[in-house]
Amino acid sequence: MKYDNFAFDIEHRDPKSRARVGKLKTPHGTIETPNYIFCGTKGAIKNLSAHQMREAKTDIILGNTYHLMIQPGADLVQKMGGLHKFNGWNGPMMTDSGGFQIFSMGHGSIADEIKGRNQKRDKSLLKITEEGAKFKSYWSGETLNLTPEASIDIQRKLGADLIYQFDECTAYHVDREYTASSMERSHRWGDRSLAEFERGHDGSQALYGIVQGGVYEDLRATSCAYTKERPFFGTAIGGCLGGSEEEMDEVVSWCAPQIHPDRPVHLLGIGRIRDVFTFVRQGIDTFDCVSPTRIARHGWALQKGNADERMNLRNARYKDDPLPLDPESDMPYSRDYSRAYLHHLLKVGELLATQIIAQHNVAVINRLMREVRVAIREGTLDDLEKEWLGR
Amino acid sequence: MKYDNFAFDIEHRDPKSRARVGKLKTPHGTIETPNYIFCGTKGAIKNLSAHQMREAKTDIILGNTYHLMIQPGADLVQKMGGLHKFNGWNGPMMTDSGGFQIFSMGHGSIADEIKGRNQKRDKSLLKITEEGAKFKSYWSGETLNLTPEASIDIQRKLGADLIYQFDECTAYHVDREYTASSMERSHRWGDRSLAEFERGHDGSQALYGIVQGGVYEDLRATSCAYTKERPFFGTAIGGCLGGSEEEMDEVVSWCAPQIHPDRPVHLLGIGRIRDVFTFVRQGIDTFDCVSPTRIARHGWALQKGNADERMNLRNARYKDDPLPLDPESDMPYSRDYSRAYLHHLLKVGELLATQIIAQHNVAVINRLMREVRVAIREGTLDDLEKEWLGR
């Protein structure tokens, strides 16, 4: 497989950890890594426009195949010129394969935010077979099939730069036996994804494989070997990583030395500030997580130097706080509105608060990633972690 | 009363109507008239920041005394440096007196949007006396009193440039007898407002009187004479203007020749595009209405040249419309997102749509007002009305 319009160059390696600084080139621009990919679930970052994402110095965003295939549909997005043109984001973009949402909805065990569904909805996954997944559209109620071939076809129509093989994301409660057979099937789906990708490959997209295997070291080893041997452009670490920070760190530490060393590595769905520090040391190049914009809706503003990572602006202590969200920021939303004003807006239910805090949170994460890249180059990651988390 | 920091200069009069072009000077800047004052009910324009209002070329905004006295309270706003500092709007600003919301809530007869309340709430007006109005806070449930003195005191603490006498806004269904006695009381409240205003006058604010009298020509004449004789800076036409366009036009036509000819004239709460054309011809200098941002929440985007004034972007005809909201606009939100994308966002409930359409609508209204001013100067108002309303 040729990925001529793509490249991943590792420019610096931290001698004390697996942390590295690189450049990831796509047809829509080159980003520096480590970097953070913001989730535009249904074709939009929650409450933020492409203009506001650029103003917050964002490099790359993500769209969800599952939501977009349901509404407005891949054919419509293609007709409108692709997802870049549709939502106004002209920089690098990623789409997932749709598998995660289908299976998390089926298992009904992961945050509603990620699933993008109402809380009382019935499980929508009808059946998983060798062919793929059959599920009920939350929109129209019709039965839909998602297969490796369909997922690649949809992602081709959406037109993101970085796309994913179809896989099953196993839940926390499943046993070793199910995890193993699911992983094997995901590998077969990976091969079918590769075949379908190659069939239509025109150089505009690059495919990531996904390491599954749950919390089982030997299965992770098998899956690392699988992705390493296949002509994927990048590697993602997916599936269940465990139930605690320590367990997640351990699972990723099994994978880190066994995956392809020269490919960009994405960690699926993990992205608190502390996670960024933990996992860049494991060699993770890109993160994605809904949390920066989701917590904004609850009135939580990210803050450097705060051990809790964030201020809860609904708290009465902010009701007469004249300080802005970040006195050091050069971004209008972080600099020009007081915490007291945002506290008021949250109390009276003005959605403007969400917009302001969401953009601030995105800007904080982008600043975090810029500082992390500098710190890796300069060997000062430990100091930077103390600065950010006050510990 | 001296209004040294304020001025209203009429620079041009239309020979065919009462339309005029002027300059209204305030301590926070000078605006050209006719102009449109956007409603920041609870201290924020719905879904739009002060930055976005400026980007949409807005000249002046408004805050509501009633809502702000309840949350966060005038003392807190004053402590935070006044409403300009609090919400980040550093241009000219108006506040109303609070009377409109109290009485409309009491009568329970005007749009929920203006009242800013939930639909099932009990009537909150407890009693109107000579002293003022007693009502129940929708926030805390406590009994609050709003008097002319309290209204002026609150508006002083909020610190807007243009403020209002306390009045009762009568509802459509009230009879002549009630309208007359209410008007007389509003006049006495006007005198008390003036006295309290003068007591604390430091030159930073200017007071408007309000013409009441409902749909009764002789009462309107009495109220015009009242406001004309008092040392108000500006005149507002308020109260019930009738139930149809024709009736509103007639009521305003009674007032127009009888109010003070040299003072700025504000028409309270009226502001569709067709209303602007109708009432600038009656000599109205400023308008305010919640509609540009309210209709955005329903997916309605204002459009020049549309007899309905607006597109309903929820309509299926827009689902694959690649055009932006306004191909001629230089504003990113009007120019860079397709109707198809906004249709999609509305369908899936992404609030980003509201933000984009709201800013577009504000920009359209500001463009309307700019073009109206030019047309009055050039004597081409009839042509401009045809261009805008296609009729």
Interface residues (C-beta under 8 A of the other chain):
Chain A: K42 G43 A44 I45 K46 N47 L48 S49 A50 H51 H67 Q71 P72 L76 K79 M80 G81 F86 N87 G88 K319 D320 P322 P332 Y333 D336 Y337 S338 A340 Y341 H344 L345 K347 V348 E350 L351 L352 T354 Q355 I356
Chain B: K42 G43 A44 I45 K46 N47 L48 S49 A50 H51 H67 Q71 P72 L76 K79 M80 G81 F86 N87 G88 K319 D320 P322 P332 Y333 D336 Y337 S338 A340 Y341 H344 L345 K347 V348 E350 L351 L352 T354 Q355 I356
